């Protein structure tokens, strides 16, 4: 086990939770489930409602269709906005959906999914102990090593910047819009990071991991919405810089 990094709890699967006092029923959905707007995805408590989730009086409610992701401190929904076709050398955000004694299986916004062998991580993982390093719902920044004839990707976590991503939340845009978010020579995303104070990892699969203060995360969400709502329009960079400047003045 990684020192100083206790193993996360396994996925919680609770079906038809019944209150002894009021007979209300809630389905606590697990990471990787597809949810629809209005779905109850768990009870309110200390966990934070992230992107695509509204905190009601008693329940957490999905506000958009997408993939449900739980972490130790938050729950959020990644919107379904177009599928990604993996290519060798791509950097991406992946979410663990299962693991075996020697490998993890990731959702990377493709129908086929992807896999990561324990030997392709920076850790020395004993056979049968993969879940102590990454469990269902955990997020990582990865690189595609190979893609087979079926479109399934083999991943690696060995290389500069590749890592397990702790805390934060995952948002999504159309994969085709990722270059517009990055901007020429990375200038646009650099401005977003500077103005919001957030840590941001961008995956070519259209998933973006964000961590920071609530105000900064909300500003990043506004930027992503602006990019995604203008897929064929010019002046995206100017529009986003206007949003950032507007927030900065406010």
N, C-alpha and C positions, 0 to 999 in steps of 0.2 A: 504494500500500500504506500502511496506517496506520503512522505512525512509532512505533517501539518495540514494534510488535506483529507479529512475523514471521508469515507465512502458515502455518497449521497444515498438517500433512501430509495428503494426500488419503486417502480410505478404503483400508484395506489388505484386499485380497481374496486370501486364500491358500487353495487347495483341496487337501485331502489331503496335509498336510505329513508327510513320511516321514523318520524318524530313521534315519541310516545305521547306528546302533549297535544299536537295539532294535526296529525295525520297528513302533513304536507310531505310531498315526495320530491326528491332532487336526484338527478343522475350526475355523479361526479365523473366526468369524462377523463380519460387518460391521454397522455401525450401521444400525438400522431393521429388522433381521431379527427375526422372531418366534422365541423360544426356549422350550423346555419344561424342567421340572425335570429335572436330571441331564445336560442337554446340556453337552458340552465347548465352551467358547467361546474358548479360546485357551490358550497356555502361560503358566505363572507366570513372574514376573520382577519388574521394578521397579514395574510398574503396580499400582495399589491396587484391591482387590476392594471395590466399593461395595454399595449396596442390591441385594438379590436375587442376590448372587454369593458363592460360597464359594471360598477359595483352598486348593486341594489341594496335594499334594506336587509335582506336575508340571503340573497343569492348573487353569484357572479353570472352575468348575462353576456353572451356573445353578441356583438353588434355588426358582425360581417361574416360572410362565408369564408372558411379557410381552415388551415391546419392548426389544431390546438397544441400549444407548447407550454409545459409546466416547468418551472425551476423551483429552487428552494424558497425563493422570496417573491416570485411573481408568476402570473399566468397571462398568456397573450395568444392572439390568433394571427397567423400569417395569411394574408389574403391570397386567394388563388388568381394569379394574374399572368397566365401563360406558362407553358412548360419550357424547360431548358434542355438543350441537346449537348451533352458533355463532349469536351475535346481534350486531347492530351495536352497537359501543361496548364490547364485552367485552374485558377484559384477560386475556391467557393466556400460557402457556409453550409455545413451539414448538421443534421440533427439525428442523434442516435435513436433508432427505432427497435433494435434488438441486438443481442450479442450472444456468442457461443464461447466455449472455453478458449478459443484462440483468435477470434476476430469480432469486429463490430459491423453492423449493417446500418447504413445511413439513409435517411431521406434527403435528397439533394434537389428536389423539385423535378424529378423525372419519374416516369412510370416504372422504370426498371430498378431504381435505387442504386446503391453503391456499397462497397465493402472496404474495410480497412483491417489488415492483418496486424497482430500485435507486434510483429517484427518491424513494421513500418512506422513505429512511434518512437519518441525519444526515451521511452520507459523500458525497463527490463521487467516484462510481465510474465509471471509464472502461469503455467497452463491452468486454466480454470478460474483465473482471478481477474478476468477482463472487467467485470462489473465493479471492481474496487477502484478502477481508474476512470471509467466512463460508463454511465448507466442510461437507461431509456429516458429521453428528453434532454440529455446534455447536448451542448452545442460546441462545435469545433470549426476552426479555420483550416482548410485542407487543400491539397493539390491533387489533380488527376494525373495518375501515372500512365494508365492504359485504359482503353475502352474496347470491349470485346464486340463480336459481331451482333450481339443482341442489344447493344447499347448500354450494357452495364459497366460501370466505372470501377477501377481499382484505385484506391486512394493512398496517399502518404501524409504523415504528419512530421516527416523529417525535412527540415529546411528552414531558412530564415523566416521568422514571423508565424510559422505554422504552430498551432497550439489549441488546447482546450480553452474555451471562452467561458469564464465564470461570471455570474450575475448578468446584468444587461438584459436586452430583449431583442428579438428578431422581427424586422419589418420586411416588406416585400414590394418590389416594383416589377414591371415587365422586364425579363432578361434583355430584351432588345434595347432598353433604355439605360442600361448600366453605363455605356460609354458617355452618354450625355450627362449623367450624374458626376462622373469623374472629371469631365472637362478636358480641355487641351492641356497636355503635360501634367495632368492632375491638379490644375489650378482651381477648379470649382470645388472639388471635395476638400481641398486644403482650406479654402475660405469657409466652408461649412464647419469644419472641425475648429477652426480658429474662433469663429463667432459664437459657436454653441458651447465650446469647452468639452465636447463629448469625445469619447473614444469610439471610432467607427471602423469596422471591417466590412469591405464590400465583396460579395461573391459574384462571380460571373453568372451564376444561376439566378440572379435577381433577388437574393436574400441578403439583407444588410443587418449586421449586429451593431447595436448602439448601447452605450453605457454612459451615464452621467447624471447630472441633476435633472429633476423633472422638467424645469423650464427649457433646458437645452434639448432634452429628448422631444418635447413637444415641437420645438422649432425644427428639428430634423424631420419629424413627421410631416410638417407643413411643406418642407422642401421636397420630400419624396412624393407627396401628393401633387405638387406642382410639376415635377418631372413626368409623372405618369399620366397626368391629365392633358399634356401637350405633346403627344407622341410624334406628330407630324408638323409641328409648328416651329418656326424659327424664334430666336431671341430667348431661348430657355435660360441661358446663363445670366442674361441681363435681368430676367424676371426673378430668378432665384436670388441674385445679389440684391435686388430690390427688397425681397422679403427679409433677408438678413439685415440690411440697413435699416429697414422699417422697425424690426424688432430691437436693433441696437439703439435706435433713437428713443424708442418707447421705454 
